[in-house]
Amino acid sequence: MSNVAGPFYITAAGQIASISTSDQSCVGVSVTGSFTGTLQPGVTIGPNGPNAPVNTQVTPYGSSTAQNTITAAGGFNANVAGTTTFQLSATSLSVGTAVVYLVSSPAHI
């Protein structure tokens, strides 16, 4: 069964959008809005708390080339098999708002 989270309105560095990925294999990411900044995808493995997120990659829909960060609106896919949570963390965001929706699924989105 898929899980949906959002909308998350990210307006400043340090803000996070996250979704549980237990028993899921991928996450679909929708980023809309107009913003200047960087969103860093990451995953946690094991219980939240002491485990810091590990950076991961996302692949834009319609592309086969993975990327380390998100700097513009678009749709993305992330492999999250074996993880506990997926998150987008604003490492910098100086102007505007990134609106984020996340969908986790046991099947490839």
N, C-alpha and C positions, 0 to 999 in steps of 0.2 A: 504494500500500500504506500502511496506517495504522501509526503508531508509538504505543506506549504507554509512559508513564513514571510511576513512583510505586509505592507510596505515598511521599509526602514528608510528614514530620511537622514542621510549623512551630510552634515554641514560643517564638520570640523575634524581636524586630525585627532586620532584616538578613538573615534566612534566606531562601533562594530555592528555588523549584521551577521547573525549566526543561525544555524539550523542543526538539529540532531541528524546524525548519519548512521546510527546503529542499525544494522540489518539492511543498509542501503548500499548501492554500488555507484551511483552518480548523483550529481547535483546540477540542476539547471539554474543559471544565474541570469536575471534580467536587470540591466542597469539603464535607467532613463534619466532625464534631466540634463541640465547644463552645469558643468562644473570644471574647475581647474584643480587637478590634484592626482593622487595615486591611491588606488585601492589594492591592498596586498591580500591575495587569497592564502588561506592557511587551514590546516586540519589539526585536530588533537587526537591522540591515541590513548585510550584508557580513560579513567575518570577525570572529569574536569577539576581544576584546582591547581595542584602542583605541576601538572604537565603543561608546559608552554606550547603554544601553537607552532607547528612546523610549516614553513612556507611550502606551497604547492603551486601547480600551474593550472591554468584554464585554457580551453581552446575555443576560439570564437566559432559560432555556428557558421557553416559554409566554408570552413577552413580546416586544414589538417595540421596547422602549425600552432603548437602550444605557446603560451606567453606567461611570463612571470608576474605581471601586474596588469591592472585595468586602469587606463587613463582616459577612456572615452565611453560614451553610452554604447550599449550593444547587448547581444545575447551570447552566453558562454556556457560551456559544459566542463565539469570537473569530475575526475575519477576519484571516488572516496571509499572504495571497498576497504574494509578493515579499519576504518576510523570511527571516532565517536562523534565529532562535530566538524562542521565546515564553517568558516567565517571569512568575511571580507572586513579588513581593518583599514581605516583611512590613515595612511602613513603621512600624508600631507593632503590638505584640501584648503585652498586659499580663497576660492570664489565659488559661489553657487551651491547647488544641492544635488547630490547623487541619490536617486530613488531606487532602492534595491528590493527585488523579490527573489526568493530562493525556493526551489522545489527539489526535494530529495526523493529518489526513486530506486526501487530494487532492480530496475532495468535501465538500459542505456536510453537517455533522453535524446 
